[in-house]
Amino acid sequence: MAKFVDRAVLHLQAGNGGHGCASVHREKFKPLGGPDGGNGGNGGDVTLVVDDNVHTLLDFHFRPHAKAGNGRPGQGDNKDGANGDGLELKVPTGTVVLGPDGQVLADLIGPGARYVAAKGGRGGLGNAALASRARKAPGFALLGEPGESTEVVLELKSVADVGLVGFPSAGKSSLVSVLSAARPKIADYPFTTLEPNLGVVTAGAEVFTVADVPGLIPGASQGKGLGLEFLRHIERCSVLVHVIDCATYESGRDPMSDIQALEHELAEYGAGLASDLTSKPRLVVLNKIDVPEARELAEFVRPDIEAAGHQVFCISAVTHEGLSELKFAMAQAVAADRAARPAPVPPRLVVRPKPVDSEEFQVAVDPEVEGGFVVTGARPERWIRQTDFGNEEAVGYLADRLARLGVEEQLAAIGARPGAPVTIADVTFDWEPTTLAGVDVVPTARGTDERISRSDRLGAAERKALHRLRRGLDVEGHTLDEEGTANGG
């Protein structure tokens, strides 16, 4: 038997971008024909798509991990790598996508609604795309960016017009079964309904859907019983119908107290929602009047319920008494709600240009490293991920990009000293302004940068060795000369 699942946690991994290629065109009598390395392909996205043929989140309950395809690396002869295969996950209409912190990321309603849950990484540029007046034959290429890795929570909120609420064994499932072709499980014990049931009802020219959720009990909005787990399914309903059991033998219960208890739970649950459940139209159904005592009780309390402003219907799901009037009253309330809704606005492409004076990065003092600084921003962090730090020319190109962005100028303005540790993303390096980043590059051997090679500033390892030698500690391969300088390899 198929299992109904209305909540699932997904672990999504988008595809990584392919690396760019560093290649030089070679042919007979033309050994250096210029750079011809192609770009890497983009990684595939993970996209959630609404499909009318999907009605539950069951597939994600058993397969919570999903990964898109990686982009292929570029090749020589200006061959770009292929893009990674995107992954589309089909979800039912009414699916709400939540972040790990509970923030609503998307509300997918209607066939074809889409949401990119994990964005694939961009492919790295090959050296053919990096060639410029200063670098006519770059000896490096950019690395592909990793794809987004995220965790999302999917919650299904049924898209129904009428929601049936009531205590356990009030006859909600029986009412759905006689109003529509739905065949929910019906039994004579509480909490027979363990999952929402949807039925399609036709009344004259109106066609609408009815949702039956598990029975509510006092405290359901605080997690008691099954109500809290399934109350989300009535959030989108246009009309709420209180199904009251007039034949219950439980002491301390009567139709008026049942209605008050249900209204209290709806008000408590709807307090944190954008839509107020207490403002939705109400119908009250006094069920099981085929029992003589229940009929007498229904006729006795009906004037009081109507005086409270509710439209009341006395019915029997067994003998079908009063069902026709109830069905057309539901249709009338649904039609009135549909007419009051604003006309749907077709989606438009919204372009939001970036402000001219917007800051693309921020420089702050590193609270964890003495004398250190932290640079944050989408562009600097992306450039760090694209850089091959085993290639001096690639590091020099990164320094040029940061200088043109204004990072070096901002570091100097905030008080950074030469040799200060600077952290961007997960990479920490010693800031060396003497590399003259941003100036025209003098071509040297491919894969090298003379500005970095000629730096005579001590690195972190040399400074650590010098500090130990001055304290009188032995350091293998190093000695301290007369001027207090560490010698050795």
Salt bridges, closest charged atoms under 4 A:
ASP6 OD2 - ARG232 NH1 2.85
ASP6 OD2 - HIS233 NE2 2.76
GLU27 OE1 - HIS25 NE2 2.63
ASP36 OD2 - HIS25 ND1 3.71
ASP45 OD2 - LYS119 NZ 3.60
ASP51 OD2 - LYS90 NZ 3.59
ASP59 OD1 - ARG63 NH2 3.85
GLU88 OE2 - ARG114 NH2 2.87
ASP107 OD1 - ARG236 NH2 2.73
GLU145 OE2 - ARG122 NE 3.45
GLU145 OE2 - ARG382 NE 3.91
GLU145 OE1 - ARG385 NH2 3.56
GLU151 OE1 - HIS11 ND1 3.24
GLU155 OE2 - ARG7 NE 3.44
GLU155 OE1 - ARG232 NE 3.64
ASP161 OD2 - ARG338 NH2 2.98
GLU206 OE1 - ARG338 NH1 3.11
GLU235 OE1 - LYS157 NZ 2.74
ASP245 OD2 - LYS288 NZ 3.23
GLU250 OE2 - ARG253 NH1 3.33
ASP258 OD2 - ARG253 NH2 2.90
GLU263 OE2 - HIS242 NE2 2.76
GLU263 OE2 - ARG282 NE 2.82
GLU306 OE2 - ARG302 NE 3.05
GLU321 OE1 - ARG295 NH2 2.86
ASP337 OD2 - ARG341 NE 2.89
GLU360 OE2 - LYS354 NZ 3.08
GLU360 OE2 - ARG379 NH1 2.76
ASP400 OD2 - ARG135 NH2 3.04
ASP400 OD1 - ARG451 NH1 2.85
ASP430 OD2 - ARG463 NH1 3.51
GLU432 OE1 - ARG457 NE 2.55
ASP440 OD1 - ARG133 NH2 3.61
ASP449 OD2 - ARG451 NH2 2.77
GLU450 OE2 - ARG454 NH1 3.49
